[in-house]
Amino acid sequence: MSNMRELPVLETTSAVPCCAPLVREPLTAPDSERLAAMFKALGDPVRLRLFSMVASHEGGEACVCDIQDVGVSQPTVSHHLKKLREAGLVTSERRGSWVFYKVVPEAMAALAGLLGQKG
């Protein structure tokens, strides 16, 4: 009997570029809530490292088997990747027994745009 199981499909908020840089105008309440969830997810060193590993992986996606060596147990890696998915920072797709992760480009653009300079 295998202890492998299907991952549940998680609904994530669509991450789209939302707002002007902070130096140009204040955030709206909904934008600040959405972006705060992203920054909160990235506020953990393990999650930030996993996000970086996915973002910089060749081909734009990474198998969990290639990014799980971050100094914590496999269940903890899964927990952190779930938090990144829930924040709308990454998507995942199961292929056989492995899960592949991709950074959501719109989330990256939203974070970069928010911290951008006055144009």
N, C-alpha and C positions, 0 to 999 in steps of 0.2 A: 504494500500500500504506500502510495507516495504522499508526502506532506506538501506537495506543490498545490497551489490553489490559484484561481483566477483573481486578478486584482479588480476591485470595483471601479466602475467608471465614475470619475469625479467631475462634477460640473465646476468649471472655473469661470470667473468673470472675464469677459473679453477685455484684454489690455490693449487699448489704443492710445496713440499720442493724445494727451488730454488737455494740455495746458501750456501757457506761455512760461518762459523761464521765470523763476521766483523774483529776479531782479526787475522784471517788467511789470508784473501785476500779481496780486494775491491769488491764492488758490480758492476755488469754490469748495464748499463743504463736501460734496460727493467726491471731487477729485482728491481732496486731502485724505479722505478715508481710504480710497482705493490705493493711493500711493503710499500711505502709511503702512498698509498691509504688506506691500512689496518691500519697503525698507525694513519692516519688522522681520520679515522672512530672511532678509539678507543680513540682519543684525547678529546672527549667530555665525561664529567663525567656520564651523563645519559646513553649514548651508552655503555660506559665501564661497568656500572652497569648492564645493560640489557644483555650484552654479558656474564658477569660473572654469572648472574642468569640462562641463558640458559645452559652454560657450566657445571654448578654445579647441575643442576636439575636432580632428580632421573630418571633413564632410558635414560639419554642422550638427551632428548628432552623436550621442555616446551610449553604448551599451552599459547597463549597470555593472556588468562584469569588468569593465575597463575603468570605472571610477570609484569602486567601492573601497579602495585602499586609502582611507583618510584618517586612520588611527582610531576608529570606533567600530563596533560590531555591525554585522550585516543588518540586523533588525533596526539599529539606530540609523544606519544609512537610509533604509527604507522610510523611516519616520521623517527624516530631514527632506528627502525627495518629495514626500507627500506634502509637506509644508510649502515647498517651492511650487508644486502643482496647484495647491489651493490658493496661493497668492497670485496665480496667473503668470508666473515667471517661466515655467517650463511646461511642455506637454509630454505625454508618454504614450508609447505604443508597445503592446506585447507582441513578440514574434517568437513563437515556440515557447521555450522556457525562459527566455530573456526579455527584459524590458529595455526599450531604447528611449532616450530623452533628448528633446530639442528645446533650445531657448525660444521663447515667443518673441519674434522680432519687434512687435509693437510694444511689448513691455520694456525692452531695451531702449527703444526710441523714446518712450514716455519718461523713463528715468534720466536718460541723457538730455532730453529736451528741458526737463524741469531744472536741471543743474546748469544749463547753458548760460552763456553770457548775453548781455543786452545786445540786440542786433541792430 
